[in-house]
Amino acid sequence: MNIEDNFRNITLNDIHLVNCIISSIREKRNLSGHMRILEVGCGSGTFLLYMIDMLSKTFPKITFDFHAFDLQESELIFNDEELKEPHLSRLHIVLKRKYKNGNWERKIKIIKPSDDWHEQLEFFDLIVSNQVLEHVMDKPTFFNKLSKNLKLSGNSFHIFPALDVFWEWHIHVPFAHWFKSEKMLRKYITLYRYFTSPVKFFKNHKLMMNSINHDAKYIFDKTHYCSTKQFIKYCNDLNLSVNLKYTYPYYFLKACQWLKIDINKFNFYSCNRFLHYLTFFITKHISSITVHISK
Ligand SMILES: C[S@@+](CC[C@H](N)C(=O)[O-])C[C@H]1O[C@@H](n2cnc3c(N)ncnc32)[C@H](O)[C@@H]1O
């Protein structure tokens, strides 16, 4: 068995987020020196490994210092059948094997929601998260910690679906994240499944009802959607600059993928404001937006 079998596949979200980071580093024209990067809510660590690999290859003259964490209920504590230890141990093993220099146990860790992200203020040049913000319950605290830990003139990128999105991508039911009551949501999903998969609904009724209950509970317990406007307000309240112009390159990458065009042929990351204004009011309803915060 390959030691990396427990990690998920690399997605377009990962590729896009790394492209955003590369573009922001190039923009600063500071292509040598030292950079501290934090990934918040790293899950299995798949994106972290991909980011380390891509950034180290793209900027060989920069010394990167990578940090990451997730919470106690995350994939990091899932049992690893082979190691008989949490998945975090496997992540440390992979990192130590690939990159000998790091003090990985100290830098990649599990923390409590009340813990600080780092003991030193204004420590990170870059803070990123990938599909995390729609799961964060206490967003003011999240942005407060981000503001405390990001260096002056540092950058931060977050890719996630906002409340504006029509399709709920975790359970694949439209508008499921707009319900205020779990009971009503359960009824709505039942109706939706009845009309979209009637044969399955009657053939495997018990299984279907279990899955509907599970989905409704997941949306209520594990997701905490918030509108784009609200995100901007959270950042502005902390004097953080925020823009959304990195959103459209993600959809251009998606289009290339569908049309089977080589994504490396184009550079979408010049982030033209005109293209942004032309597309954002549609793209925010489709899937993830990309929030770029700077200090
Ligand atoms: C859909 S997973 C994404 C995991 C990973 N970023 C990836 O791309 O595979 C969402 C993650 O957000 C984490 N999360 C939820 N609330 C958080 C918070 N307040 N601070 C940090 N991480 C949080 C969860 O523990 C979970 O691992």
The ligand as a MOL file (V3000), in Angstrom:
LIG
                    3D

  0  0  0     0  0            999 V3000
M  V30 BEGIN CTAB
M  V30 COUNTS 27 29 0 0 0
M  V30 BEGIN ATOM
M  V30 1 C -14.4490 20.4020 4.0710 0
M  V30 2 S -13.1760 20.2960 5.2510 0 CHG=1
M  V30 3 C -11.8140 20.8990 4.2860 0
M  V30 4 C -10.5260 20.2910 4.7150 0
M  V30 5 C -9.2880 20.7130 3.9330 0
M  V30 6 N -9.1050 22.1360 3.9550 0
M  V30 7 C -9.3080 20.1960 2.5230 0
M  V30 8 O -9.2170 21.0180 1.5870 0
M  V30 9 O -9.4010 18.9840 2.3370 0 CHG=-1
M  V30 10 C -13.5230 21.6290 6.3670 0
M  V30 11 C -12.5360 21.7300 7.4960 0
M  V30 12 O -12.7510 22.9570 8.2260 0
M  V30 13 C -12.4020 22.7120 9.5670 0
M  V30 14 N -12.9480 23.7770 10.4380 0
M  V30 15 C -14.2210 23.9960 10.8030 0
M  V30 16 N -14.3100 25.0550 11.6400 0
M  V30 17 C -13.0560 25.5320 11.7820 0
M  V30 18 C -12.4750 26.6090 12.5260 0
M  V30 19 N -13.2140 27.4120 13.2770 0
M  V30 20 N -11.1510 26.7930 12.4550 0
M  V30 21 C -10.3840 25.9710 11.6940 0
M  V30 22 N -10.8640 24.9450 10.9800 0
M  V30 23 C -12.1780 24.7190 11.0150 0
M  V30 24 C -12.9800 21.3410 9.8240 0
M  V30 25 O -12.4180 20.7260 10.9600 0
M  V30 26 C -12.6630 20.6130 8.5170 0
M  V30 27 O -11.4620 19.9120 8.5680 0
M  V30 END ATOM
M  V30 BEGIN BOND
M  V30 1 1 1 2
M  V30 2 1 2 3
M  V30 3 1 2 10
M  V30 4 1 3 4
M  V30 5 1 4 5
M  V30 6 1 5 6
M  V30 7 1 5 7
M  V30 8 2 7 8
M  V30 9 1 7 9
M  V30 10 1 10 11
M  V30 11 1 11 12
M  V30 12 1 11 26
M  V30 13 1 12 13
M  V30 14 1 13 14
M  V30 15 1 13 24
M  V30 16 1 14 15
M  V30 17 1 14 23
M  V30 18 2 15 16
M  V30 19 1 16 17
M  V30 20 1 17 18
M  V30 21 2 17 23
M  V30 22 1 18 19
M  V30 23 2 18 20
M  V30 24 1 20 21
M  V30 25 2 21 22
M  V30 26 1 22 23
M  V30 27 1 24 25
M  V30 28 1 24 26
M  V30 29 1 26 27
M  V30 END BOND
M  V30 END CTAB
M  END
